[in-house]
Amino acid sequence: MADFTFPVRVYWEDTDAGGVVYYASYLRFLERARSEWLRALGVDQVRLLREERLQFVVVEANVRYHRPAKFDDQLAVTVTLESMRGASIAMGQEIRRGPAGEELLVTATVRAACLDAASLKPRPLPKSLASRA
């Protein structure tokens, strides 16, 4: 079961000439859901960058495309916390078609690292995230 679900509607800009979602668009959908998940946890990424000089970057993404989405589909994008280690966080994600997520389209595992914004070197995850996740 997912910890967080974010709704996405497929627009023309997300599709190829045939009205099928372009493969890279799914990465944007996954990113939006992760950002909204952090927001729902109370993690303010703008404040982290401005005040603590921390930022998150994706360092690994494994994506499996099961079925295509099409123009105007209503999707449900989920985020499930899999693990937190020192300076990284791993999340499992799914994209499903339909408001209740009836049909599985994409599965992904994404790992993001917490970096110092100036040096781009790993820094420990903020304690505020660890206490809320």
Residue, then its C-alpha position, 0 to 999 in steps of 0.5 A: m500500500a502506498d503512503f502517498t498518492f498524487p493525481v495527474r491528468v495527461y495533457w497533450e504536452d505529455t504525449d508523442a504524435g500518436g497521443v501516447v505518453y512519451y516515456a520521459s513524461y513518466l519521470r516528470f509525473l514521478e518527480r511531481a509526486r515525490s515533491e508533493w509527498l515531501r510537501a505533505l510531510g512538511v518538508d520545505q525544499v525551498r527553505l532547506l536550500r535557502e537556510e540549510r544549503l541542502q538539496f535532493v538529487v536523483v542518483e538512481a531510477n529504475v523504471r519498468y513500463h507495463r502499459p501506456a497511458k494516453f492523452d486525457d487519462q487520469l493517473a494516480v502516482t504513488v510514493t512509498l518510503e522504502s529506506m532512509r540511510g545517512a544521506s539517501i532515501a529510496m522510494g518505490q513508486e507506481i503510476r496507475r490509470g483511473p482515479a482509484g488506480e485500477e490499472l498498473l502502468v509503471t513501477a519505479t524505484v528511485r533513490a535520491a541523495c541529500l547534497d550540500a548545495a555548494s559542493l554537491k557532496p553528500r550530507p546527512l538527511p535533515k532530521s526534520l525529514a527522518s522524524r516525519a517519514 
